[in-house]
Amino acid sequence: MEFKRWRNLGEILPEEVEEFIGSFFEREELLREVEEFAKKEKVPILLPSSAQVLRLIVSLKKPRKVLEIGTGIGYSTLNIYLAHPEAEITTVDSNIKRLKVAEGFFKRAGIPVETVEADGLDFLREALSEGRKYDFIFVDSAKGEYPFFNYKVQALLKPGGLALFDNVLFRGYVAGREHDGRYKRGVKLLKHFLKYIKEYPNFRAYLIGVGDGLLLLENLGYNRR
Ligand SMILES: C[S@@+](CC[C@H](N)C(=O)[O-])C[C@H]1O[C@@H](n2cnc3c(N)ncnc32)[C@H](O)[C@@H]1O
């Protein structure tokens, strides 16, 4: 099993399809090393199909200013960097232990990434109050918080900018796949997020059914209604 994570591979796609995509996905030695670390230490990282889509978007869009909420051990950050090394990346996580591991990987590879230990919502508030703007924002933190991140992320995007949220289909539960009661609140919050994400007329949202579900949001820069 080449790309097996500590958790089930098949969140939405059948496990063998996710695994096949993982074996197809060409990636650098450093990424394989981070995958090994994630498996050994049971730390969540992007699924292979999501990692590929993230790289595809970044390599096509070539964003200059990039913000990531949810660094983890830096796997997605490294995918962003490797897809477009000229990007200026700021990555935020509230878990200092994970952030330190990520910093170790960035340092060893000589990758210039700004790491910030903070709560995502606090960081977004501060960025807004300072008038910062981004070309690309990747959100992969606690999914229950997405409805509270939503409008702030939109306000931080430059016209033409893109935001990508991971885990929005939550194993398909959000789309009606059967689940047990303990996930009810999380599913409700994600449904709320998906309902209101399209509220602003100058944004277009795309729901991508890979990994655990990706939501791509585009700031059109004009009113589409
Ligand atoms: C799934 S992991 C991120 C995985 C990473 N994007 C990757 O693919 O390598 C989610 C991360 O979000 C962080 N997180 C959760 N809620 C957060 C919040 N409110 N603010 C900042 N970080 C948060 C967790 O500490 C965790 O490291």
The ligand as an SDF file (V2000), in Angstrom:
LIG
                    3D

 27 29  0  0  0  0  0  0  0  0999 V2000
   -6.3810   18.0890    9.0940 C   0  0  0  0  0  0  0  0  0  0  0  0
   -5.1490   18.9570    9.9550 S   0  0  0  0  0  0  0  0  0  0  0  0
   -4.3590   19.8760    8.6760 C   0  0  0  0  0  0  0  0  0  0  0  0
   -3.6420   19.0290    7.7030 C   0  0  0  0  0  0  0  0  0  0  0  0
   -2.7690   19.7990    6.7360 C   0  0  0  0  0  0  0  0  0  0  0  0
   -3.5260   20.7990    6.0140 N   0  0  0  0  0  0  0  0  0  0  0  0
   -2.0960   18.8510    5.7640 C   0  0  0  0  0  0  0  0  0  0  0  0
   -2.7200   18.4080    4.7930 O   0  0  0  0  0  0  0  0  0  0  0  0
   -0.9350   18.5190    6.0230 O   0  0  0  0  0  0  0  0  0  0  0  0
   -6.0880   20.2170   10.7430 C   0  0  0  0  0  0  0  0  0  0  0  0
   -5.2300   21.2190   11.5040 C   0  0  0  0  0  0  0  0  0  0  0  0
   -6.0480   22.3420   11.8110 O   0  0  0  0  0  0  0  0  0  0  0  0
   -5.6560   22.8490   13.0730 C   0  0  0  0  0  0  0  0  0  0  0  0
   -6.7850   23.6300   13.5900 N   0  0  0  0  0  0  0  0  0  0  0  0
   -8.0110   23.1950   13.9570 C   0  0  0  0  0  0  0  0  0  0  0  0
   -8.7880   24.2190   14.3430 N   0  0  0  0  0  0  0  0  0  0  0  0
   -8.0230   25.3430   14.2150 C   0  0  0  0  0  0  0  0  0  0  0  0
   -8.2450   26.7210   14.4640 C   0  0  0  0  0  0  0  0  0  0  0  0
   -9.4020   27.1740   14.9210 N   0  0  0  0  0  0  0  0  0  0  0  0
   -7.2400   27.5860   14.2290 N   0  0  0  0  0  0  0  0  0  0  0  0
   -6.0340   27.1590   13.7740 C   0  0  0  0  0  0  0  0  0  0  0  0
   -5.7620   25.8590   13.5130 N   0  0  0  0  0  0  0  0  0  0  0  0
   -6.7360   24.9720   13.7340 C   0  0  0  0  0  0  0  0  0  0  0  0
   -5.3090   21.6020   13.8920 C   0  0  0  0  0  0  0  0  0  0  0  0
   -4.4320   21.9340   14.9430 O   0  0  0  0  0  0  0  0  0  0  0  0
   -4.7030   20.6820   12.8330 C   0  0  0  0  0  0  0  0  0  0  0  0
   -3.2930   20.7370   12.8480 O   0  0  0  0  0  0  0  0  0  0  0  0
  1  2  1  0
  2  3  1  0
  2 10  1  0
  3  4  1  0
  4  5  1  0
  5  6  1  0
  5  7  1  0
  7  8  2  0
  7  9  1  0
 10 11  1  0
 11 12  1  0
 11 26  1  0
 12 13  1  0
 13 14  1  0
 13 24  1  0
 14 15  1  0
 14 23  1  0
 15 16  2  0
 16 17  1  0
 17 18  1  0
 17 23  2  0
 18 19  1  0
 18 20  2  0
 20 21  1  0
 21 22  2  0
 22 23  1  0
 24 25  1  0
 24 26  1  0
 26 27  1  0
M  CHG  2   2   1   9  -1
M  END
$$$$
